[in-house]
């Protein structure tokens, strides 16, 4: 996973295994400015489970702004930073 921090947002990039489809990815906002990302591929020849946890500095992000997309096995998550922390 790669995290790029800009003055106005954080961008997280993850290359997903080929068996992971977009509907198999769950992103949850957690208490304490944390994102949990889970990718599960069940019912395959070999079941697989991937999990990432990202913690941001306190009060740095706007959780309501989380935007994610999966394109050709690549997950990108954008999270806007709060103005007071820029």
N, CA, C and O atoms as a CHARMM CRD file, in Angstrom:
* protein
*
  344
    1    1 UNK  N      0.84100  -1.17000   0.00000 PROA 1      0.00000
    2    1 UNK  CA     0.00000   0.00000   0.00000 PROA 1      0.00000
    3    1 UNK  C      0.89100   1.24000   0.00000 PROA 1      0.00000
    4    1 UNK  O      1.89600   1.31700   0.70800 PROA 1      0.00000
    5    2 UNK  N      0.49300   2.18000  -0.80100 PROA 2      0.00000
    6    2 UNK  CA     1.20800   3.45000  -0.86700 PROA 2      0.00000
    7    2 UNK  C      0.25300   4.55500  -0.41800 PROA 2      0.00000
    8    2 UNK  O     -0.90400   4.58800  -0.83500 PROA 2      0.00000
    9    3 UNK  N      0.74100   5.45400   0.43000 PROA 3      0.00000
   10    3 UNK  CA    -0.05500   6.59000   0.89500 PROA 3      0.00000
   11    3 UNK  C      0.64900   7.86900   0.46900 PROA 3      0.00000
   12    3 UNK  O      1.82700   8.07000   0.76100 PROA 3      0.00000
   13    4 UNK  N     -0.08100   8.72200  -0.21700 PROA 4      0.00000
   14    4 UNK  CA     0.44500  10.01800  -0.64300 PROA 4      0.00000
   15    4 UNK  C     -0.36800  11.08900   0.07500 PROA 4      0.00000
   16    4 UNK  O     -1.59700  11.09600   0.01300 PROA 4      0.00000
   17    5 UNK  N      0.33100  11.99200   0.75500 PROA 5      0.00000
   18    5 UNK  CA    -0.32900  13.06900   1.48200 PROA 5      0.00000
   19    5 UNK  C     -0.07400  14.39400   0.78100 PROA 5      0.00000
   20    5 UNK  O      1.06700  14.79600   0.55700 PROA 5      0.00000
   21    6 UNK  N     -1.16300  15.05100   0.44500 PROA 6      0.00000
   22    6 UNK  CA    -1.11000  16.38400  -0.14700 PROA 6      0.00000
   23    6 UNK  C     -1.73900  17.35300   0.84800 PROA 6      0.00000
   24    6 UNK  O     -2.36000  16.91500   1.81700 PROA 6      0.00000
   25    7 UNK  N     -1.59400  18.65400   0.63100 PROA 7      0.00000
   26    7 UNK  CA    -2.17200  19.60900   1.58300 PROA 7      0.00000
   27    7 UNK  C     -3.68700  19.47200   1.75400 PROA 7      0.00000
   28    7 UNK  O     -4.21900  19.83500   2.80300 PROA 7      0.00000
   29    8 UNK  N     -4.38700  18.95800   0.74600 PROA 8      0.00000
   30    8 UNK  CA    -5.84300  18.90200   0.79900 PROA 8      0.00000
   31    8 UNK  C     -6.42700  17.48600   0.88400 PROA 8      0.00000
   32    8 UNK  O     -7.62500  17.33400   1.12200 PROA 8      0.00000
   33    9 UNK  N     -5.59900  16.44600   0.69400 PROA 9      0.00000
   34    9 UNK  CA    -6.12800  15.08300   0.76900 PROA 9      0.00000
   35    9 UNK  C     -5.01700  14.06000   0.96700 PROA 9      0.00000
   36    9 UNK  O     -3.83500  14.33100   0.75400 PROA 9      0.00000
   37   10 UNK  N     -5.45100  12.86600   1.38800 PROA 10     0.00000
   38   10 UNK  CA    -4.59400  11.68800   1.42600 PROA 10     0.00000
   39   10 UNK  C     -5.10300  10.74900   0.33700 PROA 10     0.00000
   40   10 UNK  O     -6.31300  10.60400   0.16000 PROA 10     0.00000
   41   11 UNK  N     -4.19800  10.11700  -0.38700 PROA 11     0.00000
   42   11 UNK  CA    -4.57100   9.12300  -1.38000 PROA 11     0.00000
   43   11 UNK  C     -3.86500   7.82700  -1.04900 PROA 11     0.00000
   44   11 UNK  O     -2.64600   7.79100  -0.88300 PROA 11     0.00000
   45   12 UNK  N     -4.65200   6.75300  -0.95400 PROA 12     0.00000
   46   12 UNK  CA    -4.11700   5.42800  -0.67300 PROA 12     0.00000
   47   12 UNK  C     -4.26400   4.58600  -1.93100 PROA 12     0.00000
   48   12 UNK  O     -5.32800   4.56900  -2.54900 PROA 12     0.00000
   49   13 UNK  N     -3.20900   3.89300  -2.31000 PROA 13     0.00000
   50   13 UNK  CA    -3.22800   3.03200  -3.48900 PROA 13     0.00000
   51   13 UNK  C     -2.82300   1.62100  -3.08600 PROA 13     0.00000
   52   13 UNK  O     -1.81300   1.41200  -2.41500 PROA 13     0.00000
   53   14 UNK  N     -3.63700   0.66000  -3.51200 PROA 14     0.00000
   54   14 UNK  CA    -3.38100  -0.74300  -3.20100 PROA 14     0.00000
   55   14 UNK  C     -3.55600  -1.55700  -4.47600 PROA 14     0.00000
   56   14 UNK  O     -4.57000  -1.43200  -5.16400 PROA 14     0.00000
   57   15 UNK  N     -2.57500  -2.38400  -4.78700 PROA 15     0.00000
   58   15 UNK  CA    -2.72900  -3.34600  -5.86900 PROA 15     0.00000
   59   15 UNK  C     -3.37300  -4.58600  -5.28000 PROA 15     0.00000
   60   15 UNK  O     -2.81400  -5.22600  -4.38900 PROA 15     0.00000
   61   16 UNK  N     -4.55700  -4.92200  -5.78600 PROA 16     0.00000
   62   16 UNK  CA    -5.30500  -6.05900  -5.27600 PROA 16     0.00000
   63   16 UNK  C     -4.94500  -7.32600  -6.04700 PROA 16     0.00000
   64   16 UNK  O     -4.63000  -7.25900  -7.23500 PROA 16     0.00000
   65   17 UNK  N     -4.98900  -8.47100  -5.38400 PROA 17     0.00000
   66   17 UNK  CA    -4.78700  -9.73300  -6.09500 PROA 17     0.00000
   67   17 UNK  C     -5.85300  -9.90200  -7.17800 PROA 17     0.00000
   68   17 UNK  O     -6.95100  -9.35900  -7.05500 PROA 17     0.00000
   69   18 UNK  N     -5.54400 -10.63400  -8.21200 PROA 18     0.00000
   70   18 UNK  CA    -6.44000 -10.76600  -9.36800 PROA 18     0.00000
   71   18 UNK  C     -7.79200 -11.37500  -9.02800 PROA 18     0.00000
   72   18 UNK  O     -8.77200 -11.11400  -9.72400 PROA 18     0.00000
   73   19 UNK  N     -7.86800 -12.18100  -7.97200 PROA 19     0.00000
   74   19 UNK  CA    -9.14800 -12.81400  -7.62800 PROA 19     0.00000
   75   19 UNK  C    -10.10600 -11.88100  -6.88600 PROA 19     0.00000
   76   19 UNK  O    -11.26500 -12.23700  -6.67300 PROA 19     0.00000
   77   20 UNK  N     -9.64400 -10.70300  -6.49100 PROA 20     0.00000
   78   20 UNK  CA   -10.48400  -9.74800  -5.75800 PROA 20     0.00000
   79   20 UNK  C    -11.22800  -8.85300  -6.74200 PROA 20     0.00000
   80   20 UNK  O    -10.61500  -8.16400  -7.55800 PROA 20     0.00000
   81   21 UNK  N    -12.56800  -8.87300  -6.65300 PROA 21     0.00000
   82   21 UNK  CA   -13.42000  -8.00400  -7.46300 PROA 21     0.00000
   83   21 UNK  C    -13.91400  -6.85300  -6.58100 PROA 21     0.00000
   84   21 UNK  O    -13.87700  -6.96500  -5.35600 PROA 21     0.00000
   85   22 UNK  N    -14.37200  -5.76100  -7.17400 PROA 22     0.00000
   86   22 UNK  CA   -14.79300  -4.60100  -6.37400 PROA 22     0.00000
   87   22 UNK  C    -15.81300  -4.93400  -5.28800 PROA 22     0.00000
   88   22 UNK  O    -15.73200  -4.38300  -4.19000 PROA 22     0.00000
   89   23 UNK  N    -16.75700  -5.80600  -5.56100 PROA 23     0.00000
   90   23 UNK  CA   -17.78300  -6.12200  -4.56700 PROA 23     0.00000
   91   23 UNK  C    -17.24600  -6.93900  -3.39300 PROA 23     0.00000
   92   23 UNK  O    -17.97100  -7.18300  -2.42800 PROA 23     0.00000
   93   24 UNK  N    -16.00300  -7.35700  -3.46600 PROA 24     0.00000
   94   24 UNK  CA   -15.37400  -8.11800  -2.39100 PROA 24     0.00000
   95   24 UNK  C    -14.58400  -7.22900  -1.42600 PROA 24     0.00000
   96   24 UNK  O    -13.97600  -7.72900  -0.47900 PROA 24     0.00000
   97   25 UNK  N    -14.59200  -5.92600  -1.66300 PROA 25     0.00000
   98   25 UNK  CA   -13.83200  -4.97300  -0.84900 PROA 25     0.00000
   99   25 UNK  C    -14.78900  -4.19100   0.04800 PROA 25     0.00000
  100   25 UNK  O    -15.80800  -3.67700  -0.41400 PROA 25     0.00000
  101   26 UNK  N    -14.45000  -4.10800   1.33000 PROA 26     0.00000
  102   26 UNK  CA   -15.23300  -3.34100   2.29800 PROA 26     0.00000
  103   26 UNK  C    -14.31800  -2.31500   2.95400 PROA 26     0.00000
  104   26 UNK  O    -13.22600  -2.64600   3.41500 PROA 26     0.00000
  105   27 UNK  N    -14.77200  -1.07500   2.99000 PROA 27     0.00000
  106   27 UNK  CA   -14.02000   0.00400   3.63800 PROA 27     0.00000
  107   27 UNK  C    -14.89300   0.54800   4.76000 PROA 27     0.00000
  108   27 UNK  O    -16.04500   0.91900   4.53700 PROA 27     0.00000
  109   28 UNK  N    -14.34200   0.59200   5.95600 PROA 28     0.00000
  110   28 UNK  CA   -15.09100   1.05400   7.12800 PROA 28     0.00000
  111   28 UNK  C    -14.35600   2.19600   7.80600 PROA 28     0.00000
  112   28 UNK  O    -13.14400   2.14000   8.01800 PROA 28     0.00000
  113   29 UNK  N    -15.11200   3.23300   8.14300 PROA 29     0.00000
  114   29 UNK  CA   -14.56100   4.33400   8.92900 PROA 29     0.00000
  115   29 UNK  C    -14.67800   3.94600  10.39300 PROA 29     0.00000
  116   29 UNK  O    -15.74500   3.53400  10.84700 PROA 29     0.00000
  117   30 UNK  N    -13.59800   4.07400  11.12400 PROA 30     0.00000
  118   30 UNK  CA   -13.56400   3.66700  12.52700 PROA 30     0.00000
  119   30 UNK  C    -13.24800   4.86000  13.41900 PROA 30     0.00000
  120   30 UNK  O    -12.69800   5.86900  12.97800 PROA 30     0.00000
  121   31 UNK  N    -13.60900   4.71000  14.67600 PROA 31     0.00000
  122   31 UNK  CA   -13.33900   5.73800  15.66800 PROA 31     0.00000
  123   31 UNK  C    -11.82600   6.00200  15.74000 PROA 31     0.00000
  124   31 UNK  O    -11.01800   5.08100  15.62100 PROA 31     0.00000
  125   32 UNK  N    -11.47200   7.23800  15.93000 PROA 32     0.00000
  126   32 UNK  CA   -10.06600   7.58800  16.06500 PROA 32     0.00000
  127   32 UNK  C     -9.37700   7.83900  14.74300 PROA 32     0.00000
  128   32 UNK  O     -8.17300   7.61300  14.62400 PROA 32     0.00000
  129   33 UNK  N    -10.12500   8.30800  13.73300 PROA 33     0.00000
  130   33 UNK  CA    -9.54100   8.64200  12.42600 PROA 33     0.00000
  131   33 UNK  C     -8.82500   7.45400  11.79600 PROA 33     0.00000
  132   33 UNK  O     -7.67100   7.55600  11.38000 PROA 33     0.00000
  133   34 UNK  N     -9.52100   6.33600  11.73300 PROA 34     0.00000
  134   34 UNK  CA    -8.94900   5.10600  11.19100 PROA 34     0.00000
  135   34 UNK  C     -9.86200   4.55900  10.09600 PROA 34     0.00000
  136   34 UNK  O    -11.08700   4.61000  10.20400 PROA 34     0.00000
  137   35 UNK  N     -9.24400   4.04000   9.04800 PROA 35     0.00000
  138   35 UNK  CA    -9.96300   3.31300   8.00500 PROA 35     0.00000
  139   35 UNK  C     -9.52600   1.85500   8.04600 PROA 35     0.00000
  140   35 UNK  O     -8.33800   1.54700   8.15000 PROA 35     0.00000
  141   36 UNK  N    -10.51100   0.96800   7.96400 PROA 36     0.00000
  142   36 UNK  CA   -10.23600  -0.46200   7.84100 PROA 36     0.00000
  143   36 UNK  C    -10.65500  -0.88500   6.44200 PROA 36     0.00000
  144   36 UNK  O    -11.75600  -0.57000   5.99100 PROA 36     0.00000
  145   37 UNK  N     -9.77600  -1.59400   5.76700 PROA 37     0.00000
  146   37 UNK  CA   -10.04400  -2.08200   4.41600 PROA 37     0.00000
  147   37 UNK  C     -9.91000  -3.59500   4.45300 PROA 37     0.00000
  148   37 UNK  O     -8.88400  -4.12700   4.87600 PROA 37     0.00000
  149   38 UNK  N    -10.94900  -4.28000   4.01000 PROA 38     0.00000
  150   38 UNK  CA   -10.96100  -5.73700   4.01200 PROA 38     0.00000
  151   38 UNK  C    -11.33500  -6.21200   2.61500 PROA 38     0.00000
  152   38 UNK  O    -12.26800  -5.69600   2.00000 PROA 38     0.00000
  153   39 UNK  N    -10.60200  -7.19200   2.12500 PROA 39     0.00000
  154   39 UNK  CA   -10.90000  -7.81300   0.83600 PROA 39     0.00000
  155   39 UNK  C    -10.91600  -9.32300   1.03600 PROA 39     0.00000
  156   39 UNK  O     -9.92600  -9.92100   1.45800 PROA 39     0.00000
  157   40 UNK  N    -12.05800  -9.92400   0.72600 PROA 40     0.00000
  158   40 UNK  CA   -12.22100 -11.36500   0.90600 PROA 40     0.00000
  159   40 UNK  C    -12.62800 -12.01300  -0.40200 PROA 40     0.00000
  160   40 UNK  O    -13.46900 -11.48900  -1.13200 PROA 40     0.00000
  161   41 UNK  N    -12.03600 -13.13700  -0.68900 PROA 41     0.00000
  162   41 UNK  CA   -12.43000 -13.94700  -1.84200 PROA 41     0.00000
  163   41 UNK  C    -12.72100 -15.34500  -1.32400 PROA 41     0.00000
  164   41 UNK  O    -11.81800 -16.16700  -1.16500 PROA 41     0.00000
  165   42 UNK  N    -13.99400 -15.59700  -1.06300 PROA 42     0.00000
  166   42 UNK  CA   -14.41400 -16.91000  -0.60000 PROA 42     0.00000
  167   42 UNK  C    -15.00100 -17.66300  -1.78400 PROA 42     0.00000
  168   42 UNK  O    -15.26300 -17.08300  -2.83800 PROA 42     0.00000
  169   43 UNK  N    -15.19700 -18.92000  -1.60200 PROA 43     0.00000
  170   43 UNK  CA   -15.76800 -19.78400  -2.63700 PROA 43     0.00000
  171   43 UNK  C    -14.83500 -19.91600  -3.83300 PROA 43     0.00000
  172   43 UNK  O    -15.27700 -20.18200  -4.95100 PROA 43     0.00000
  173   44 UNK  N    -13.59800 -19.73600  -3.60100 PROA 44     0.00000
  174   44 UNK  CA   -12.59400 -19.95900  -4.64200 PROA 44     0.00000
  175   44 UNK  C    -11.85000 -21.24200  -4.29700 PROA 44     0.00000
  176   44 UNK  O    -12.03400 -21.80600  -3.21900 PROA 44     0.00000
  177   45 UNK  N    -11.03100 -21.68500  -5.19700 PROA 45     0.00000
  178   45 UNK  CA   -10.23300 -22.87700  -4.91800 PROA 45     0.00000
  179   45 UNK  C     -9.39300 -22.66700  -3.66700 PROA 45     0.00000
  180   45 UNK  O     -9.27200 -23.55700  -2.82500 PROA 45     0.00000
  181   46 UNK  N     -8.81700 -21.47800  -3.56100 PROA 46     0.00000
  182   46 UNK  CA    -8.06200 -21.09300  -2.36900 PROA 46     0.00000
  183   46 UNK  C     -8.66900 -19.81500  -1.81700 PROA 46     0.00000
  184   46 UNK  O     -8.50000 -18.74200  -2.39700 PROA 46     0.00000
  185   47 UNK  N     -9.38400 -19.92700  -0.68500 PROA 47     0.00000
  186   47 UNK  CA    -9.96200 -18.73700  -0.06200 PROA 47     0.00000
  187   47 UNK  C     -8.84600 -17.78000   0.33400 PROA 47     0.00000
  188   47 UNK  O     -7.74300 -18.20800   0.67200 PROA 47     0.00000
  189   48 UNK  N     -9.13700 -16.48400   0.29000 PROA 48     0.00000
  190   48 UNK  CA    -8.12100 -15.52200   0.70500 PROA 48     0.00000
  191   48 UNK  C     -8.77700 -14.35000   1.43400 PROA 48     0.00000
  192   48 UNK  O     -9.93300 -14.00200   1.18900 PROA 48     0.00000
  193   49 UNK  N     -8.00600 -13.76300   2.32700 PROA 49     0.00000
  194   49 UNK  CA    -8.46000 -12.64200   3.14800 PROA 49     0.00000
  195   49 UNK  C     -7.30200 -11.65000   3.25300 PROA 49     0.00000
  196   49 UNK  O     -6.18100 -12.02400   3.59600 PROA 49     0.00000
  197   50 UNK  N     -7.58800 -10.38400   2.95300 PROA 50     0.00000
  198   50 UNK  CA    -6.59300  -9.32200   3.05900 PROA 50     0.00000
  199   50 UNK  C     -7.18000  -8.22100   3.91900 PROA 50     0.00000
  200   50 UNK  O     -8.37500  -7.93400   3.84900 PROA 50     0.00000
  201   51 UNK  N     -6.33500  -7.60800   4.73000 PROA 51     0.00000
  202   51 UNK  CA    -6.82600  -6.56400   5.63000 PROA 51     0.00000
  203   51 UNK  C     -5.75000  -5.50300   5.82500 PROA 51     0.00000
  204   51 UNK  O     -4.57400  -5.81200   6.01600 PROA 51     0.00000
  205   52 UNK  N     -6.18300  -4.24200   5.77400 PROA 52     0.00000
  206   52 UNK  CA    -5.29700  -3.11200   6.01000 PROA 52     0.00000
  207   52 UNK  C     -5.97700  -2.17100   6.97900 PROA 52     0.00000
  208   52 UNK  O     -7.19600  -2.00400   6.93500 PROA 52     0.00000
  209   53 UNK  N     -5.20500  -1.55900   7.84700 PROA 53     0.00000
  210   53 UNK  CA    -5.71600  -0.52600   8.75200 PROA 53     0.00000
  211   53 UNK  C     -4.84000   0.70800   8.58000 PROA 53     0.00000
  212   53 UNK  O     -3.61200   0.63600   8.63700 PROA 53     0.00000
  213   54 UNK  N     -5.49400   1.82400   8.37300 PROA 54     0.00000
  214   54 UNK  CA    -4.77300   3.08600   8.18300 PROA 54     0.00000
  215   54 UNK  C     -5.21000   4.04700   9.28200 PROA 54     0.00000
  216   54 UNK  O     -6.40200   4.30700   9.44600 PROA 54     0.00000
  217   55 UNK  N     -4.26100   4.56700  10.02200 PROA 55     0.00000
  218   55 UNK  CA    -4.53700   5.58100  11.04700 PROA 55     0.00000
  219   55 UNK  C     -4.00200   6.92400  10.55800 PROA 55     0.00000
  220   55 UNK  O     -2.87400   7.03900  10.07800 PROA 55     0.00000
  221   56 UNK  N     -4.84500   7.91400  10.69800 PROA 56     0.00000
  222   56 UNK  CA    -4.47100   9.27300  10.33100 PROA 56     0.00000
  223   56 UNK  C     -4.24200  10.08200  11.59800 PROA 56     0.00000
  224   56 UNK  O     -4.73200   9.70200  12.66200 PROA 56     0.00000
  225   57 UNK  N     -3.51100  11.18300  11.51100 PROA 57     0.00000
  226   57 UNK  CA    -3.34100  12.04000  12.69600 PROA 57     0.00000
  227   57 UNK  C     -4.70900  12.48000  13.22900 PROA 57     0.00000
  228   57 UNK  O     -5.64500  12.65800  12.45000 PROA 57     0.00000
  229   58 UNK  N     -4.82800  12.65200  14.51900 PROA 58     0.00000
  230   58 UNK  CA    -6.11300  13.06100  15.10300 PROA 58     0.00000
  231   58 UNK  C     -6.67600  14.32000  14.44700 PROA 58     0.00000
  232   58 UNK  O     -5.96400  15.30600  14.26000 PROA 58     0.00000
  233   59 UNK  N     -7.95200  14.27200  14.10400 PROA 59     0.00000
  234   59 UNK  CA    -8.69900  15.40300  13.54900 PROA 59     0.00000
  235   59 UNK  C     -8.15300  15.87800  12.20500 PROA 59     0.00000
  236   59 UNK  O     -8.38700  17.02300  11.81800 PROA 59     0.00000
  237   60 UNK  N     -7.42800  15.01700  11.48700 PROA 60     0.00000
  238   60 UNK  CA    -6.81900  15.41400  10.22000 PROA 60     0.00000
  239   60 UNK  C     -7.73800  15.19400   9.02200 PROA 60     0.00000
  240   60 UNK  O     -7.60900  15.89100   8.01500 PROA 60     0.00000
  241   61 UNK  N     -8.66000  14.24000   9.11300 PROA 61     0.00000
  242   61 UNK  CA    -9.44300  13.88500   7.92900 PROA 61     0.00000
  243   61 UNK  C    -10.93300  14.11000   8.12500 PROA 61     0.00000
  244   61 UNK  O    -11.44200  14.16600   9.24400 PROA 61     0.00000
  245   62 UNK  N    -11.60400  14.23400   6.99800 PROA 62     0.00000
  246   62 UNK  CA   -13.06300  14.34200   6.96000 PROA 62     0.00000
  247   62 UNK  C    -13.59400  12.98400   6.51200 PROA 62     0.00000
  248   62 UNK  O    -13.57000  12.66400   5.32300 PROA 62     0.00000
  249   63 UNK  N    -14.07600  12.18300   7.46900 PROA 63     0.00000
  250   63 UNK  CA   -14.53000  10.82200   7.16500 PROA 63     0.00000
  251   63 UNK  C    -15.69300  10.79800   6.17700 PROA 63     0.00000
  252   63 UNK  O    -15.88300   9.81000   5.46800 PROA 63     0.00000
  253   64 UNK  N    -16.46500  11.87000   6.12800 PROA 64     0.00000
  254   64 UNK  CA   -17.59800  11.89200   5.20000 PROA 64     0.00000
  255   64 UNK  C    -17.15100  12.05100   3.74600 PROA 64     0.00000
  256   64 UNK  O    -17.96700  11.93900   2.83100 PROA 64     0.00000
  257   65 UNK  N    -15.86900  12.30800   3.53200 PROA 65     0.00000
  258   65 UNK  CA   -15.36700  12.54300   2.18100 PROA 65     0.00000
  259   65 UNK  C    -14.67200  11.33200   1.56300 PROA 65     0.00000
  260   65 UNK  O    -14.12200  11.43600   0.46600 PROA 65     0.00000
  261   66 UNK  N    -14.68700  10.20400   2.23500 PROA 66     0.00000
  262   66 UNK  CA   -13.97600   9.02700   1.72200 PROA 66     0.00000
  263   66 UNK  C    -14.58000   8.60200   0.38500 PROA 66     0.00000
  264   66 UNK  O    -15.79100   8.41200   0.26600 PROA 66     0.00000
  265   67 UNK  N    -13.71500   8.45900  -0.61700 PROA 67     0.00000
  266   67 UNK  CA   -14.14200   8.03300  -1.95400 PROA 67     0.00000
  267   67 UNK  C    -13.19600   6.92700  -2.41600 PROA 67     0.00000
  268   67 UNK  O    -11.97600   7.08900  -2.39400 PROA 67     0.00000
  269   68 UNK  N    -13.76800   5.81600  -2.82900 PROA 68     0.00000
  270   68 UNK  CA   -12.94800   4.68300  -3.26200 PROA 68     0.00000
  271   68 UNK  C    -13.37700   4.21300  -4.64500 PROA 68     0.00000
  272   68 UNK  O    -14.54300   4.32100  -5.02400 PROA 68     0.00000
  273   69 UNK  N    -12.41000   3.69000  -5.38800 PROA 69     0.00000
  274   69 UNK  CA   -12.72100   3.08500  -6.68700 PROA 69     0.00000
  275   69 UNK  C    -11.72900   1.95400  -6.94500 PROA 69     0.00000
  276   69 UNK  O    -10.57600   1.99600  -6.51600 PROA 69     0.00000
  277   70 UNK  N    -12.21000   0.95800  -7.65000 PROA 70     0.00000
  278   70 UNK  CA   -11.36300  -0.16200  -8.06800 PROA 70     0.00000
  279   70 UNK  C    -11.33700  -0.16700  -9.59200 PROA 70     0.00000
  280   70 UNK  O    -12.37800  -0.20500 -10.24700 PROA 70     0.00000
  281   71 UNK  N    -10.13500  -0.12800 -10.13900 PROA 71     0.00000
  282   71 UNK  CA    -9.95400  -0.13500 -11.57700 PROA 71     0.00000
  283   71 UNK  C     -8.87500  -1.14800 -11.92600 PROA 71     0.00000
  284   71 UNK  O     -7.71700  -0.99800 -11.53600 PROA 71     0.00000
  285   72 UNK  N     -9.26600  -2.17800 -12.66400 PROA 72     0.00000
  286   72 UNK  CA    -8.32100  -3.18900 -13.14200 PROA 72     0.00000
  287   72 UNK  C     -7.40600  -3.69300 -12.03600 PROA 72     0.00000
  288   72 UNK  O     -6.18700  -3.72700 -12.20200 PROA 72     0.00000
  289   73 UNK  N     -7.99000  -4.08400 -10.90800 PROA 73     0.00000
  290   73 UNK  CA    -7.21500  -4.66000  -9.81100 PROA 73     0.00000
  291   73 UNK  C     -6.45300  -3.66400  -8.95900 PROA 73     0.00000
  292   73 UNK  O     -5.58100  -4.04300  -8.17700 PROA 73     0.00000
  293   74 UNK  N     -6.77900  -2.40100  -9.10800 PROA 74     0.00000
  294   74 UNK  CA    -6.09200  -1.35600  -8.35500 PROA 74     0.00000
  295   74 UNK  C     -7.13200  -0.56300  -7.55500 PROA 74     0.00000
  296   74 UNK  O     -8.06600  -0.00600  -8.13100 PROA 74     0.00000
  297   75 UNK  N     -6.96700  -0.51400  -6.22400 PROA 75     0.00000
  298   75 UNK  CA    -7.87300   0.21900  -5.33100 PROA 75     0.00000
  299   75 UNK  C     -7.25400   1.57700  -5.01700 PROA 75     0.00000
  300   75 UNK  O     -6.10100   1.66700  -4.59600 PROA 75     0.00000
  301   76 UNK  N     -8.03500   2.62300  -5.22700 PROA 76     0.00000
  302   76 UNK  CA    -7.62100   3.98000  -4.88200 PROA 76     0.00000
  303   76 UNK  C     -8.64800   4.55800  -3.91700 PROA 76     0.00000
  304   76 UNK  O     -9.84900   4.52200  -4.18400 PROA 76     0.00000
  305   77 UNK  N     -8.17200   5.09200  -2.79400 PROA 77     0.00000
  306   77 UNK  CA    -9.04400   5.71300  -1.80200 PROA 77     0.00000
  307   77 UNK  C     -8.55600   7.13900  -1.58200 PROA 77     0.00000
  308   77 UNK  O     -7.38800   7.36200  -1.26300 PROA 77     0.00000
  309   78 UNK  N     -9.45700   8.10100  -1.75400 PROA 78     0.00000
  310   78 UNK  CA    -9.16000   9.50300  -1.48500 PROA 78     0.00000
  311   78 UNK  C     -9.90100   9.92700  -0.22700 PROA 78     0.00000
  312   78 UNK  O    -11.08700   9.64000  -0.06600 PROA 78     0.00000
  313   79 UNK  N     -9.18900  10.61500   0.66500 PROA 79     0.00000
  314   79 UNK  CA    -9.78300  11.12200   1.90600 PROA 79     0.00000
  315   79 UNK  C     -9.38700  12.58800   2.03200 PROA 79     0.00000
  316   79 UNK  O     -8.20300  12.91600   2.09300 PROA 79     0.00000
  317   80 UNK  N    -10.38000  13.46100   2.07000 PROA 80     0.00000
  318   80 UNK  CA   -10.10300  14.89800   2.19100 PROA 80     0.00000
  319   80 UNK  C     -9.58600  15.22100   3.58500 PROA 80     0.00000
  320   80 UNK  O    -10.02700  14.63700   4.57500 PROA 80     0.00000
  321   81 UNK  N     -8.65900  16.14500   3.64900 PROA 81     0.00000
  322   81 UNK  CA    -8.14300  16.62600   4.93300 PROA 81     0.00000
  323   81 UNK  C     -9.00800  17.78300   5.40400 PROA 81     0.00000
  324   81 UNK  O     -9.57200  18.52100   4.59700 PROA 81     0.00000
  325   82 UNK  N     -9.10500  17.93100   6.70400 PROA 82     0.00000
  326   82 UNK  CA    -9.84800  19.06100   7.26400 PROA 82     0.00000
  327   82 UNK  C     -9.05200  20.33500   7.06100 PROA 82     0.00000
  328   82 UNK  O     -7.82200  20.32200   7.10100 PROA 82     0.00000
  329   83 UNK  N     -9.73600  21.40500   6.85000 PROA 83     0.00000
  330   83 UNK  CA    -9.06900  22.68800   6.58300 PROA 83     0.00000
  331   83 UNK  C     -8.18700  23.14100   7.73600 PROA 83     0.00000
  332   83 UNK  O     -7.13700  23.74100   7.50500 PROA 83     0.00000
  333   84 UNK  N     -8.58300  22.87000   8.95500 PROA 84     0.00000
  334   84 UNK  CA    -7.82700  23.34900  10.12100 PROA 84     0.00000
  335   84 UNK  C     -6.47400  22.66200  10.26800 PROA 84     0.00000
  336   84 UNK  O     -5.62500  23.13700  11.02200 PROA 84     0.00000
  337   85 UNK  N     -6.25400  21.53900   9.55400 PROA 85     0.00000
  338   85 UNK  CA    -4.98600  20.81700   9.69300 PROA 85     0.00000
  339   85 UNK  C     -4.07000  21.01600   8.50600 PROA 85     0.00000
  340   85 UNK  O     -2.98300  20.43900   8.46800 PROA 85     0.00000
  341   86 UNK  N     -4.47000  21.79900   7.55500 PROA 86     0.00000
  342   86 UNK  CA    -3.64500  21.98300   6.34900 PROA 86     0.00000
  343   86 UNK  C     -2.50400  22.92100   6.59200 PROA 86     0.00000
  344   86 UNK  O     -1.71600  23.18300   5.68300 PROA 86     0.00000
